[in-house]
Amino acid sequence: MSYDSKRYALLNRWDPRHLLTVERLLGPKPGERVLEIGCGRGHLNKRLREGGIDAVGIDANPQAAEHAVSDGVVTMDAAHLKFADDSFDKIVSVHAIEHIPPIEDAFAEMARVLKPGGTALFVYPAEPIKGIWAVPTAVILHNNPLKAAQVHCNWLWPARLREVAGPVGFTELHNEFHLLSTPQFVSLFRLESQS
């Protein structure tokens, strides 16, 4: 599925409540290197960088980097990260992992680039039906609301995310449910040392 869309990049909204969740649960500190998966135009990335955090954001939509609000945004596929092993202290992804096929490859790559003992925070939709919250995106990207289940190609909840993350070395530390503008789950993981 192609995400090369200027309209999609420009319409993605910034929700400052996500920064509060990141600060509360991930706790990035100045000088730490943080990778944001699916950063859009880089609104969260910009706030992290303003706080002295060495934040890098990746997004599959080349228009996101083209129209970025932060210098730290690059075009990259989460299943093929172009970073060295153990490059990051922390990872954050807000409403992106539900879009990434195959999700197992993306988690393997995140485990590769995250330092052992590092933490990863994921915010993802709580969908009663796969793709229900992706109908507007399906219309924007494909002029077809029936493609929503292809846009949100992963139907996720905390137990399912543990199934995906566990085999590559992640242990869940915490999860919670939020009812913001749309219902969503939040899961925090630690990458265990690989022996």
Sequence and secondary structure as in RCSB ss.txt:
>XXXX:A:sequence
MSYDSKRYALLNRWDPRHLLTVERLLGPKPGERVLEIGCGRGHLNKRLREGGIDAVGIDANPQAAEHAVSDGVVT
MDAAHLKFADDSFDKIVSVHAIEHIPPIEDAFAEMARVLKPGGTALFVYPAEPIKGIWAVPTAVILHNNPLKAAQ
VHCNWLWPARLREVAGPVGFTELHNEFHLLSTPQFVSLFRLESQS
>XXXX:A:secstr
     HHHHHH    HHHHHHIIIII   TT EEEEES TT HHHHHHHHTT EEEEEES HHHHHT SSTTEEE
  TTS  S TT EEEEEEES GGG SSHHHHHHHHHHHEEEEEEEEEEEE  SSTTGGGHHHHHHHHS GGGHHH
HS     HHHHHHHHGGGTEEEEEEEEEESSSEEEEEEEEE    
